[in-house]
């Protein structure tokens, strides 16, 4: 038997064993990740298996167990119209709602002659349109809706949009905000913020579907949502955008810089690159979505300016004081250290594996 065939058989055995391990974990009072990691240190050393590899196996088995979607039986298929259903997020919702056994139709900007049929008999009308168009689309769809139709949106701001939905539609209203972009094939492991508006029981089936597909729901008021999004979206996006613009102006060779980079720098550059690779209009609209966001960004710039002036003055003591003040706000977080260490370790092993693959292609192997 040749080496490739032996490797293939070993891989098949490993896959079967991992499946058995995940299934067994599901039937037990699952031991903690730390317990599973501590059990076999000596055996790992004797077998020549790196500790990080066992850590990865245990962690991913636990993740598979935690994220396994529950089985969900559709009690009653609903008639759903997704407005903007040909967009990236619209397509995602069309796919997941259809997979859940519902009858899903799409209404686009060029199909309003069918609005009466597509909207009038719908149990759910879900708005998956660009942020800046959402309020106008709410006003346009509302006259077609039955009082029993649930009207929902997926926009990244909630106060003004939900207020408009509540004013224009007398029936059930629900605000949703998927905390992920295009890419995932299901809700598995993804967060969705929910803002109940009116008659939340009418849309409980939709929330059940998201959870059954592996999603995690975070319920809040529209006001709390918009306050949180100032930090979670606007400030973060602006900081990444600013760093990207600065590096471009400086003429930094990004790929070359990665050869010198620590894992943390690489993670940050990848985050910036990921943002800049997507729709400019989408992210600029998110930044401009409210006065609150713009004012917070102004305050961020003032903070940066204050710290830059201290640097220019060489005021070491003041800078240390600023650093320690920020540290007190964040605190000594074991969570932050554990999570960031895991990300760094995972990236480091990924890069090492890729480096081995590259070397294998260019270095001759002598027998």
C-alpha positions in Angstrom: 0.0 0.0 0.0 1.5 3.4 -1.0 1.9 6.3 1.5 -1.0 8.3 0.1 -3.4 5.5 0.5 -2.2 4.9 4.1 -2.7 8.5 4.9 -6.2 8.4 3.4 -7.2 5.4 5.5 -5.8 7.1 8.6 -7.8 10.2 7.9 -11.0 8.2 7.5 -10.3 6.5 10.8 -9.7 9.9 12.5 -12.9 11.4 11.1 -14.9 8.4 12.4 -13.2 8.7 15.8 -14.0 12.4 16.0 -17.6 11.7 15.1 -17.8 9.1 17.9 -16.1 11.5 20.3 -18.7 14.3 19.6 -21.6 11.9 19.9 -20.3 10.5 23.2 -19.8 14.0 24.6 -23.5 14.7 23.8 -24.6 11.8 26.0 -22.4 12.6 29.0 -22.4 15.3 31.7 -19.7 16.9 29.6 -16.4 17.4 31.3 -15.0 21.0 31.0 -12.5 21.9 28.3 -9.9 22.4 30.9 -10.4 18.9 32.4 -10.2 17.3 29.0 -6.9 19.2 28.2 -5.3 18.2 31.5 -6.0 14.5 31.3 -3.4 13.4 28.8 -0.3 15.7 29.1 2.2 12.8 29.7 0.7 10.7 27.0 0.9 13.6 24.5 4.6 14.1 25.3 5.3 10.3 24.9 3.4 10.2 21.6 5.1 13.3 20.2 1.8 15.0 19.8 2.0 18.8 20.4 -0.2 20.1 23.2 -1.8 22.7 20.9 -3.0 19.9 18.6 -4.9 18.2 21.4 -6.2 21.6 22.5 -7.5 22.2 19.0 -9.3 18.8 18.9 -10.9 19.3 22.3 -11.9 22.9 21.6 -13.4 22.1 18.2 -15.3 19.0 19.6 -16.8 21.2 22.3 -17.7 23.9 19.8 -19.4 21.3 17.5 -21.4 20.1 20.5 -22.3 23.6 21.6 -23.3 24.8 18.1 -25.2 21.7 17.0 -28.6 22.9 15.8 -31.6 21.4 17.3 -34.2 19.6 15.2 -37.1 21.8 14.5 -40.5 20.6 13.2 -42.4 23.2 11.2 -45.9 23.3 12.7 -47.3 25.5 9.9 -45.5 26.7 6.8 -45.8 30.5 6.5 -46.0 32.7 3.4 -43.0 35.0 3.5 -42.0 37.9 1.2 -38.4 39.1 1.4 -38.1 42.6 0.1 -34.6 42.9 -1.3 -34.3 39.1 -1.5 -31.8 39.1 -4.3 -29.2 41.0 -2.2 -26.5 39.2 -0.3 -28.3 39.1 3.1 -31.6 38.8 1.4 -30.5 35.7 -0.4 -29.3 34.3 3.0 -32.7 34.8 4.6 -34.5 33.4 1.5 -32.3 30.3 1.7 -32.7 29.7 5.5 -36.5 30.4 5.5 -37.0 28.1 2.5 -34.9 25.4 4.2 -37.2 25.8 7.2 -40.1 24.7 5.1 -41.7 28.0 4.4 -43.1 29.5 1.1 -40.8 32.3 0.3 -41.2 35.0 -2.4 -39.0 37.9 -3.4 -40.0 41.5 -4.1 -37.4 43.7 -5.7 -37.3 47.3 -6.8 -38.4 46.3 -10.3 -41.4 44.2 -9.3 -43.8 46.5 -7.5 -46.6 45.7 -10.0 -46.7 42.4 -8.0 -46.7 44.1 -4.6 -50.4 43.5 -3.9 -50.1 39.7 -4.4 -46.7 39.4 -2.7 -47.4 41.6 0.3 -51.1 41.3 0.9 -51.2 37.6 1.7 -47.9 37.3 3.5 -47.6 36.1 7.1 -44.1 37.8 7.2 -42.7 40.7 5.2 -38.9 40.9 5.9 -37.1 44.0 4.7 -33.5 43.2 3.5 -32.8 46.5 1.8 -29.9 49.0 2.1 -29.9 50.9 5.4 -30.6 54.3 3.9 -33.6 53.0 1.9 -35.2 51.1 4.8 -37.5 53.9 6.1 -38.8 54.7 2.6 -39.4 51.0 1.9 -41.4 50.7 5.2 -43.7 53.5 4.1 -44.0 51.9 0.6 -44.9 48.4 1.8 -47.1 49.3 4.7 -50.3 50.1 2.8 -50.3 46.6 1.3 -50.1 44.7 4.5 -52.8 42.8 6.4 -53.2 43.6 10.1 -52.0 40.1 10.8 -48.8 40.4 8.8 -45.6 40.6 10.7 -43.3 43.4 9.4 -39.6 43.0 10.2 -36.3 44.5 9.1 -32.6 43.6 9.4 -31.2 47.1 9.4 -28.2 48.1 11.6 -30.1 51.0 13.3 -33.3 50.4 15.1 -34.9 53.5 16.8 -36.0 55.4 13.8 -36.8 52.4 11.6 -38.9 50.6 14.3 -40.7 53.9 15.1 -41.6 54.2 11.4 -42.7 50.5 11.2 -44.9 51.0 14.3 -46.5 54.2 12.9 -47.1 52.8 9.4 -48.3 49.3 10.3 -50.9 48.3 12.8 -49.9 44.7 13.0 -47.0 42.8 14.5 -43.6 44.4 14.3 -40.1 42.9 14.9 -36.7 44.4 14.5 -33.8 42.1 13.7 -30.1 42.8 13.2 -27.9 39.9 12.1 -24.4 40.5 13.7 -22.6 39.0 10.7 -22.2 39.7 7.1 -22.6 37.6 3.9 -20.7 34.4 4.0 -22.2 31.9 6.5 -24.4 29.2 5.0 -26.7 29.0 8.1 -27.3 30.7 11.5 -25.0 28.2 13.1 -22.9 30.0 15.8 -24.2 33.4 14.6 -25.8 36.2 16.8 -29.0 38.0 15.9 -30.2 41.0 17.9 -34.0 41.1 18.3 -36.0 44.2 19.2 -39.7 43.3 19.9 -42.0 46.0 18.6 -45.6 44.9 18.7 -47.3 41.5 19.4 -44.0 39.5 19.7 -45.9 36.2 20.0 -46.8 36.5 16.3 -43.1 36.3 15.3 -42.0 33.7 17.9 -41.9 31.1 15.2 -39.3 33.1 13.3 -37.1 33.4 16.4 -37.5 29.6 17.0 -36.4 29.0 13.4 -33.2 31.0 14.0 -32.4 29.2 17.2 -33.2 25.8 15.6 -30.7 26.7 12.9 -28.0 27.2 15.5 -28.3 31.0 16.0 -28.1 32.9 19.3 -30.7 35.6 20.0 -29.9 38.8 22.0 -33.1 40.7 22.9 -32.9 44.4 23.7 -34.8 47.7 23.2 -34.2 49.7 20.0 -32.5 52.4 22.2 -30.1 50.0 23.7 -29.3 48.4 20.3 -28.4 51.8 18.8 -26.2 52.7 21.8 -24.4 49.4 21.6 -23.8 49.8 17.9 -22.0 53.0 18.4 -19.1 51.0 19.9 -19.7 47.6 18.2 -20.0 49.0 14.7 -19.4 52.7 14.2 -16.3 53.3 16.4 -14.7 50.0 15.3 -15.4 50.5 11.6 -14.0 54.1 11.8 -10.9 53.0 13.6 -10.2 50.3 11.1 -11.0 52.6 8.2 -8.6 55.2 9.6 -5.8 52.8 10.0 -6.3 51.5 6.4 -6.4 55.0 5.0 -3.2 56.0 7.0 -1.2 52.9 5.8 -2.3 53.6 2.2 -1.1 57.2 2.5 2.2 56.1 4.0 2.7 53.8 1.1 3.3 50.8 3.4 3.8 47.5 1.5 1.2 45.5 3.4 2.3 42.0 2.3 5.9 42.8 3.1 5.0 44.2 6.5 3.3 40.8 7.3 6.7 39.1 7.0 7.8 41.1 10.0 4.5 40.9 11.8 3.5 39.5 15.2 0.3 37.5 15.1 -1.6 40.4 16.7 -0.5 42.8 13.9 -1.5 40.2 11.3 -4.9 39.8 12.9 -5.4 43.6 12.9 -4.3 44.0 9.3 -6.6 41.1 8.3 -9.5 42.9 10.0 -8.8 46.1 8.2 -8.4 44.3 4.9 -11.6 42.4 5.4 -13.5 45.7 5.9 -11.9 47.4 2.9 -12.7 44.4 0.7 -16.4 44.9 1.1 -18.9 47.5 0.0 -17.7 51.1 0.6 -21.3 52.4 0.5 -22.5 49.9 3.1 -19.9 50.9 5.7 -20.1 54.6 5.0 -23.9 54.5 5.4 -23.4 52.7 8.8 -21.0 55.4 9.9 -23.4 58.2 8.8 -26.5 56.4 10.1 -27.1 58.8 13.1 -25.8 61.9 14.7 -24.9 59.9 17.8 -22.5 57.8 15.8 -20.9 60.9 14.2 -20.6 62.6 17.6 -18.9 59.5 19.1 -16.4 59.4 16.3 -15.6 63.1 16.9 -14.9 62.2 20.5 -12.7 59.4 19.4 -10.7 61.8 17.2 -10.3 64.2 20.2 -9.0 61.4 22.3 -6.5 60.5 19.6 -5.5 64.1 19.3 -5.0 64.5 23.1 -2.7 61.4 23.2 -0.8 62.5 20.1 -0.1 65.9 21.8 1.2 64.1 24.9 3.5 62.0 22.6 4.7 65.2 20.8 5.5 66.7 24.2 7.3 63.6 25.4 5.1 63.6 28.4 5.8 60.0 29.6 4.1 60.4 33.0 0.9 61.6 31.5 0.8 58.9 28.9 1.3 56.2 31.5 -1.5 57.8 33.5 -3.8 57.7 30.4 -2.8 54.0 29.8 -3.6 53.1 33.4 -6.9 54.9 33.4 -7.9 52.9 30.3 -6.7 49.7 31.9 -8.9 50.3 35.0 -11.9 50.6 32.6 -11.1 47.3 30.9 -10.0 45.5 34.1 -7.9 42.4 34.3 -9.9 40.1 32.2 -9.0 36.4 32.1 -11.6 36.1 29.3 -9.8 38.6 27.1 -6.4 36.9 27.7 -7.8 33.4 27.1 -9.7 34.3 23.9 -6.9 36.3 22.4 -4.3 33.6 23.2 -6.6 31.1 21.5 -6.9 33.3 18.4 -3.1 33.8 18.3 -2.4 30.1 18.8 -4.8 29.1 16.1 -3.4 31.6 13.6 0.2 30.6 14.4 -0.5 27.0 13.8 -2.4 27.8 10.6 0.6 29.9 9.3 3.0 27.1 10.3 1.0 24.6 8.4 0.9 26.8 5.3 4.6 27.4 5.6 5.2 23.6 5.6 3.0 23.2 2.5 5.0 25.9 0.7 8.4 24.4 1.6 7.2 21.0 0.4 6.5 22.5 -3.0 9.9 24.2 -3.4 12.4 22.0 -1.5 13.4 18.7 -3.0 13.1 15.6 -0.8 16.1 13.3 -0.8 15.8 9.7 0.1 
